[in-house]
Amino acid sequence: MPPAEVNEGVKSVHDLLLNPTVKIANIEAVASKLQKILSHGKDEVHFICDFDMTLSRHWVKNADGKPVRNSSTHGVLGRYKRLSPEFHTETQRLYNHYYPIEIDQSLSFEEKVPEMVAWWEQAHAALVGQSITREDIALMVKQTYVEMRPNVDTFLKKCADINVPLLVFSAGVSDVIQEVLNQHNMFHHNMHIVSNKMGWNDSGICDHFEEPLIHVFNKSEFCLDKTDYYQGIKDRKNVILLGDSVGDVLMSQGVQHDTCLNIGFLNHDVESLYPKYSQLYDIVIIGDSSVEPVLSILEKLQ
């Protein structure tokens, strides 16, 4: 590889590390990946992004100015005031029981999977029993504001402007993600969503969730070549993946690619989780920070 090409990858890493939120454990490997992606250009790359706590923030401030967790897409459904008190009690019970399991570092991947399946199935069953309509989706998104990560609007618009495909791949709820993006004016022609889809009967009421079930630890099992999105990226051999959980690094396994640059957002428990994230993700952005480092890579693709 000519020296000038090598320097572009190294320079990109150097520029990224000027941002205090960016951590890179293997500088040489990341420089090599960046060089391949940048040298091939915008026509050879696409993005695969998680939604909850990746494109959206992890922390927001409540009315008292104290940090609280931002609403997930399931949380938007769960907090909708029109739904029954019993439903709200049940969704809170499920969260209190299963979320600690999801983030428990002492449990193996294999131990967590059946617990996540149980959580998602029970949460979806509870929702189906509430006779939710399509009109409710827009109202509940307005009622429970989902705050997006800083500069996400610029990042998504830039991808659209230079025609770089972007897949939102989420264990959340597709209908809610679509509505959140619409209400933020952030959904563009180059974007596609793969997530849990609500099923509607002839009366416009949600009476089931479509298969397959997508939870935080089974994203590797979903074959993206079965989606409409695949036709737009089948000849693009470079992937930039954005996620915030251990399971998110599996999102790229459903497509063929030569190079995948994994960028992880480490939103909490930084000291204890960083060693694991530094092994899984090429670039780690700590502290629920802006997508500015991702945007800086995207701007170099032109």
C-alpha positions in Angstrom: 0.0 0.0 0.0 1.5 3.4 -1.0 2.6 5.6 1.9 0.1 8.3 1.1 -2.8 5.9 1.5 -1.5 4.6 4.8 -1.2 8.1 6.1 -4.8 8.9 5.3 -5.9 6.1 7.7 -3.5 7.1 10.3 -4.4 10.7 10.0 -8.1 9.8 10.4 -7.4 8.0 13.7 -5.3 10.9 14.9 -8.1 13.3 14.2 -10.6 11.1 15.9 -8.5 10.8 19.0 -8.5 14.6 19.4 -12.0 14.2 20.6 -11.9 13.3 24.3 -14.9 11.1 24.1 -13.2 8.7 21.6 -11.2 5.7 22.7 -9.4 3.3 20.3 -7.7 0.3 21.7 -6.0 -1.0 18.4 -4.9 2.0 16.5 -3.2 0.1 13.7 -6.2 -2.1 13.0 -8.6 0.9 13.0 -6.3 2.9 10.7 -6.2 0.0 8.3 -10.0 -0.3 8.2 -10.5 3.4 7.8 -8.1 3.5 5.0 -9.9 0.8 3.1 -13.3 2.4 3.6 -12.1 5.9 2.7 -10.1 4.8 -0.3 -13.2 2.9 -1.7 -15.4 6.0 -1.2 -19.0 6.6 -0.5 -20.3 4.3 -3.3 -18.9 1.3 -1.5 -20.1 1.8 2.0 -23.4 1.6 4.0 -24.3 2.1 7.6 -26.1 -0.3 9.9 -27.3 1.5 13.1 -29.1 0.5 16.2 -31.8 2.9 17.3 -32.5 3.0 21.1 -29.6 4.6 23.0 -27.5 4.7 19.8 -29.3 7.2 17.5 -31.3 8.3 20.5 -29.7 9.4 23.7 -29.3 7.2 26.8 -29.7 10.0 29.4 -32.0 13.0 29.5 -32.9 15.4 32.3 -36.2 15.3 34.1 -38.2 18.3 35.3 -35.9 18.6 38.3 -32.8 18.6 36.1 -31.7 15.1 37.3 -30.5 12.5 34.7 -33.0 9.8 33.9 -33.0 7.2 31.1 -34.3 8.4 27.8 -37.4 6.5 26.6 -36.9 3.5 24.4 -39.3 2.7 21.6 -40.9 0.0 23.8 -41.0 2.7 26.5 -42.9 5.0 24.3 -45.6 2.4 24.1 -45.3 1.6 27.8 -45.8 5.2 28.9 -48.8 5.9 26.8 -51.4 7.4 29.2 -54.4 5.9 27.3 -53.4 2.4 28.2 -54.6 0.6 31.3 -53.0 0.9 34.8 -52.6 -2.9 34.7 -50.6 -2.6 31.5 -48.3 0.1 33.0 -47.8 -2.0 36.1 -47.0 -5.1 34.0 -44.5 -3.3 31.7 -42.7 -1.8 34.8 -42.6 -5.3 36.4 -41.0 -6.7 33.2 -38.4 -4.0 33.0 -37.5 -4.3 36.7 -37.0 -8.0 36.3 -35.4 -8.4 32.9 -33.3 -5.2 32.4 -30.8 -6.2 35.2 -30.4 -9.5 33.5 -29.7 -7.9 30.1 -26.8 -5.8 31.6 -25.5 -8.4 34.1 -21.9 -8.9 33.3 -21.7 -12.2 35.3 -24.2 -13.9 32.9 -23.1 -15.5 29.6 -24.6 -14.6 26.3 -26.3 -18.1 26.2 -27.9 -17.5 29.6 -29.3 -14.2 28.6 -31.0 -15.2 25.3 -34.0 -17.1 26.7 -34.6 -14.4 29.3 -34.7 -11.8 26.5 -37.0 -13.9 24.4 -39.3 -14.2 27.4 -39.2 -10.4 28.0 -40.0 -9.5 24.5 -42.8 -12.0 24.1 -44.5 -10.9 27.4 -44.1 -7.2 26.5 -45.6 -7.8 23.1 -48.5 -9.9 24.5 -49.3 -7.1 27.0 -49.4 -4.5 24.1 -51.6 -6.6 21.9 -54.2 -6.7 24.7 -54.5 -2.9 24.7 -56.3 -2.4 21.3 -53.7 0.1 20.1 -54.6 1.8 16.8 -52.4 3.3 14.2 -53.6 6.8 15.3 -52.3 6.0 18.8 -48.7 5.6 17.5 -48.5 9.3 16.5 -50.1 10.4 19.7 -47.9 8.3 22.0 -44.7 9.6 20.3 -45.9 13.2 20.8 -46.7 12.4 24.4 -43.4 10.7 25.2 -40.6 12.7 23.6 -37.6 10.7 22.5 -34.5 12.8 22.5 -32.0 12.1 19.7 -28.2 12.1 20.2 -26.5 15.4 19.3 -25.7 15.8 15.5 -27.8 12.8 14.5 -30.0 15.0 12.3 -26.9 16.2 10.5 -25.5 12.7 10.2 -28.7 11.3 8.7 -29.1 14.2 6.3 -25.5 13.9 5.2 -26.0 10.2 4.4 -29.1 11.0 2.4 -27.3 13.9 0.5 -24.5 11.6 -0.7 -26.7 8.6 -1.2 -25.1 6.3 1.4 -27.7 3.7 2.4 -28.5 3.5 6.1 -30.3 0.6 7.9 -31.9 1.2 11.3 -31.7 -2.3 12.8 -33.4 -2.4 16.1 -34.9 -4.7 18.8 -37.4 -2.0 19.4 -40.7 -1.4 17.5 -40.6 -0.5 13.9 -43.8 1.5 13.9 -42.6 3.7 16.8 -39.1 4.2 15.2 -40.7 5.3 12.0 -42.9 7.8 13.8 -40.1 9.2 16.0 -38.0 9.8 12.9 -40.9 11.4 11.0 -41.7 13.7 13.9 -38.0 14.8 14.1 -37.9 15.2 10.3 -35.0 12.7 10.2 -36.4 9.9 7.9 -34.9 10.1 4.4 -35.1 8.3 1.1 -31.9 6.3 1.7 -33.1 4.7 5.0 -34.7 1.4 5.8 -35.9 0.0 9.1 -35.7 -3.6 10.3 -37.3 -4.0 13.7 -40.3 -5.7 15.4 -43.4 -4.9 13.4 -46.9 -4.5 14.8 -49.5 -6.4 13.0 -52.9 -4.7 12.2 -56.3 -6.2 11.7 -59.0 -4.9 9.3 -60.2 -2.5 11.9 -56.8 -0.9 12.3 -56.1 -2.4 15.7 -52.8 -4.1 16.6 -53.7 -7.8 17.2 -50.2 -9.4 16.9 -46.6 -8.8 16.2 -45.1 -10.1 13.0 -42.3 -12.7 12.9 -39.4 -12.8 13.4 -39.0 -11.6 16.9 -35.9 -9.4 17.2 -34.3 -8.9 20.6 -31.0 -7.5 21.8 -29.0 -10.7 21.4 -30.3 -12.4 18.1 -29.5 -9.8 15.5 -27.0 -12.1 13.9 -29.8 -14.5 13.0 -31.7 -12.1 10.9 -30.8 -12.5 7.2 -30.9 -9.0 5.7 -30.8 -10.5 2.1 -34.5 -11.2 2.6 -35.3 -7.5 3.0 -35.9 -4.7 0.4 -32.8 -3.0 1.8 -30.5 -5.7 0.5 -30.9 -4.7 -3.2 -29.4 -1.3 -2.4 -26.4 -2.5 -0.6 -25.5 -6.0 -2.1 -22.6 -4.5 -4.1 -21.3 -2.3 -1.3 -18.5 -4.2 0.5 -17.8 -1.8 3.4 -20.0 -1.4 6.5 -19.9 1.1 9.3 -21.9 -0.3 12.3 -23.2 1.9 15.2 -24.4 0.2 18.3 -24.5 0.6 22.1 -24.8 -3.0 23.4 -22.7 -6.2 23.3 -25.3 -7.8 21.0 -25.2 -4.9 18.5 -21.9 -6.0 17.1 -23.7 -8.9 15.5 -25.9 -6.7 13.2 -23.5 -6.9 10.2 -23.5 -10.7 10.1 -26.6 -10.8 7.9 -24.8 -9.2 4.9 -21.7 -10.0 3.0 -18.9 -7.5 3.4 -15.1 -7.1 3.2 -14.6 -4.5 5.9 -16.7 -3.6 8.9 -15.9 -0.7 11.2 -17.7 -1.2 14.5 -18.4 2.0 16.5 -19.8 1.6 20.0 -21.5 4.1 22.3 -20.7 3.3 25.9 -23.4 5.2 27.8 -23.0 4.0 31.3 -20.7 2.1 33.7 -17.8 3.2 31.6 -15.0 2.0 33.9 -16.3 -1.5 34.3 -17.6 -2.0 30.7 -14.8 -0.4 28.7 -12.5 -3.4 28.6 -15.3 -5.5 27.0 -16.4 -2.7 24.6 -12.8 -2.1 23.5 -12.6 -5.8 22.4 -15.8 -5.7 20.5 -15.8 -2.2 19.0 -13.0 -0.7 16.9 -14.0 2.8 18.2 -15.7 3.5 21.5 -17.5 6.8 22.1 -18.0 7.2 25.9 -20.4 9.2 28.0 -23.6 9.3 25.9 -21.9 11.7 23.6 -22.5 13.2 20.2 -22.2 11.4 16.8 -19.6 14.0 15.8 -16.8 11.4 15.4 -19.0 9.3 13.0 -19.9 12.5 11.1 -16.2 13.3 10.7 -15.6 9.9 9.0 -18.6 10.4 6.8 -17.4 13.8 5.6 -14.1 12.3 4.5 -15.9 9.8 2.2 -16.7 12.5 -0.4 
